[in-house]
Amino acid sequence: MPELPEVETVRRGLNQLTLNQKITGGDVLLHRTIAYPPSPEEFLTAIQDSAIATWHRRGKYLLAELRCSTRDKGDKEDKEEISPLSTPSPLSTPPPISPSPSFLGVHLRMTGQLLWLHSDEPLHKHTRVRLFFQGDRELRFVDQRTFGQMWWVPPGKAPESIITGLAKLAIDPFSPEFSVDYLANKLKNRRRPIKTALLDQSVVAGLGNIYADEALFSSGILPETLCTDLQREQIERLRLTIIQVLETSITHGGTTFSNFLNVKGINGNYGGVAWVYNRTGEPCRVCGTAILRTRLAGRSSHYCSHCQR
């Protein structure tokens, strides 16, 4: 499943390629991909003739802020409003989203891909939604496992009122509010393994199996360690390594172990430098001990028995 670095990589690519682009139409090839409104025809009608002002990320969700493209193109104020220069810094917390615009929401789930292509590119057999843009370009949502979803959020509606999963998200790791005190308070009463807690999106937004393993290795904490047994200094290290691991992966364009691609169809490269994830039996990059694999709450966990205590 794409995690925060993969979704952030997609967001960056979309902000480079799609801003100010007018949506001229679309085609929904798998109706259940559209979570709201319930009618694919209504979804396509709602977004047609809109232009993308900017893409935001909340956890693993993508939100395209839409502006009506029927405004006067010579209006200087409108041009500034949707300028790429107004895009938030990739590693900073996006500003609060105003409920006044409409939004296009996307969750990639396990196998979703957003690909920016020429309209004459052959259709992949797992293409679920096509959004047509001016200039013979289109944004295709390709999803092999069909768990991915798209939403349209009407003007005047808060995204959380339509995309209900947003309301359950914790603070983003790149938010200034993601402090040691915040993380300590989230973990202090949880008698569950720290690895399991880190996968809970109400604890840390955007973190998943890959980067939970990587952060725990970098902080020297065994995945089975109970949250209630963690010391303050361990939580301090964990907070720092979560941020560092995510930043490193974003620099490498995310991780491709199965089917993640960025908007240009390019694989992520973090897998080649991963400390422990998916390296069962291989020597630890620090001490040479064979990397071990166990299962916690039905999920695989990779760790070094020497470097993690």
N, C-alpha and C positions, 0 to 999 in steps of 0.2 A: 504494500500500500504506500502511495506517495505520502511522505511526512513533511514537516515544515520546510526543510531545505528544498525539496523537490517542488512544493507548491510555490515557494518564494522564487525559485528559478523560473517557473512558468509565469509568475506575476511580472517579473522583470522583463521577460521576453515579450509578453503581451503589451506592456507599457512602451516598449521600444517600437513595436510594429503596428499596433492597432489604434493608437490614440487619434482622435478626430476623424476616424473612419466612420462612414455612414453605413448602417445596416440596411440593405435594400430588400431583403427577404430571407427565406430559409426553407428548410425541409426537415421534418422530424421523421426519421426512419424507424425509431422505436418509441412508441407513445409513452411508455412508463418511465422513460428518462426524464420527462417533464413532470416535475413534482407540483408546480403551481404556475399558472392556473391549470385546472384539470384538463382543459381542452388544448391540444397542441396548436390548433388553429388560432385560438385566443392568445396563446403565448407568442406566436409569430406575428400576429397583428399588433400586439402590444409593443414589441421591440422594433418593428419596422420603422424606418425613417428616423431612428435615434442615432446619435453619435456617441462614441465611448469617450468620456472625459478622463477617466483614470481607472486603474485596477487597484483594489485594496486586497489585503489578505487578513483574515481572522482565523488563527489556528490553521486548519487545513482547508478552510473555505476560501474561495475567490469571489470577490464582488466587483463587478464592473459598474461604475457610476455612469448612468446614461443621461445625455442631454438631448433635448429636442433639436433636431438639425434643421428645422424649418425657420429658425431665427435668421435675421438679417446677417449674411456672411460678412458684411462690412462693419458690423458692430464691434468695435475694439474691445469693449468690456467682455463680450461673449468669447472672443478669441483668447483673451487672457485667462478666462475661467477654465478652459479646457486645454490650456497649454501643457505640454509634457514637462515643462519646468516646474509645474506645481506638484508633480508626483512626489510622494513622501520618500524619504531616504529608505533604501531597501532594508536596513537593519534597525530602523526606528519604528516605534509604535505609530500606526496610522492615526491621524486625527479623528475625533469622533465623526461619524458619518451622519450628515443631516438627513432627516426623514423626508425632505422636500423633493429630491430627485427620485427617479425610478432606478432600479438596480437589476442587473442580471447576475444571479448567483450560480455558482458551480461548485460541486464537490466531486473530486475525481474518484473517491472510494478506493477500491483495490487496484483497478487496472485502467482507469480513465486517462485519456490523453487529449490535450487541446493542441491542434496542429494548424498552423497558418500556411495555407497552400494556394497555389494557382487553381482556378476553377476547373482546368482541364486535366488535373492530376487524377489518375484512376482511383476509384473509390475502394478503400479498404473494406473487407467484408464485415468488419465490426464497427463500421461507422454508424453512429446513432442519431446525430444531429448535425446539420449543415447550416451555418449562418453566412449569408451572402453579403459581400461588401462591394463598394465601387472599385473599379479597376481590375475586375476579374480575379479578385481574391476572395477566399472564404476561410472561416474558422470552423474546423471539423472537430466534433467530439467523438472520439473513437474509444470504445469500451468493451473489451472482450467478455468480462464477467457480468456486465450489465447492472452493476450496483450503483454506478455514478448517477448523479441527479443534477437538474438545472431548474432554476426558479426565476420568475419575474416578480419583482417587488414593486407594486404600484406607487406612484407619487403620494406623499403624505403618510405612508406606512413605514414603520420602523422595520428594518430587515429582520429583526428577531421575531416579529409578529408573524412572518411568513416562513422564514427559515428557522424553525424552532430550535434546532441544534445550536444555533449561535448563543442562545440564552444560557446554555449549560457550560459554556467555555470558561476556563480559568483565565488568568492573566497570561499574556504572551511573554515568552522568555526575554524578548528584547524590549519589553516595557520597563520604564524606570520603577514601576511598582513591583517588579519581580525582585524583591529584596530577600536577604537572608531571613529576616523576621517573617515575611510572607510565607516563604517555603517552610520554615520551621513550624509555623502555626498550622499549615496545611497537613503536615506529617505527624504532629505530636501525639494525636489520639488514635492513630491508625495502627492496629496490630495486624499488619500484613507486610509481605516482603516489599522492600523499596522498589524493586523492579516492577512489581504489579502496580504500585501506587503511581509510578511515573507514567504508566500507560493510561491512567485515568485523566481524561481531558478536563475534568473539574479540578485537577491539581496543577497541571501544566498544559497549556494549550499547544497543540501541534507536535508534541513529542510522541514517538512511536517506538516500535521494537528495535529498530536499527540504532537510533541515537540514544535510547535509554541504555542499551548495552555499552555503547561507546563512552557515554558520560560516566557510567559507573566504573568502567575500567580506568578512565583518566583520573577519577577521584579516589581510586583504590578501595572501593566498597563492593563487597560480594552482593550479587543480586538477591540472595535469600535473606539478607539482613533485615530484621523487622524495623519498621519506621520508628517505633517507640524506643529502639536501642541505639539510634543514631545520636552521636554527640554533636554539639553546636559546631565544632570545627569541621566535622565531616559534612554537615549541611552547607557550610560556607564553601568548602571545596566543590561540593556537588553543584551548587548554584553556578559557580564560576565555570566549571567544566561543561555544563549543559550549554551555556552560551558559546564557549569556545568551540565545542564540537559542531554546533549548528553553523557557526560562522565559517568554519573550515569546510564543511560540506557544501555550503552555498558557493564558496569560492571555487569548488570543484564541479559545480553544476549539478549537485545532488548525487544520488546513488542509483545505478541501474543494475539490479540483480536479476530482474525478469523482463519487465516491459516499459519502464519509465523512459519517456522521451521529453525533451523540452519542445517549445513551440516550433522549432525549426527541424524537429525530428532527430536530434542529436542525443546520444546517451550521456548520463552523468558519470563522472569519473571518481567519485569518492570511494567506491568499493575497492579500488586499487591501493588505498592508503588506510583502510579501516584497521583499527587496532584489534578487535576481536570478532565483530559480527561476521558470520558466515565463514569463519576460519577454523572450524573444528578440526583438531588434530595438527594444525600448523603451529610452528614455533611462535611464541610471544615475541613481538617486535622489541620488547624491552629486556626480558630475561631468558628467552629461549624455551621456557616451559610450554608444553603442548596446550593449546587452547581447548577448554572443555565446553561441553554443551549440556544443558539440563532443561527441564520444562517447568514453568511456573504458571499456574492458572491457564494451562493449555497453550502457552506461548513458549517458543524456544528462547533460551538465554545463553549467551556466550560469555566466557570469562576466563581469567588466568588465576589459578589457585595460588600462585606465588605473589603476584602483584596486588591482588585484591584480598582484603581481610574482613 
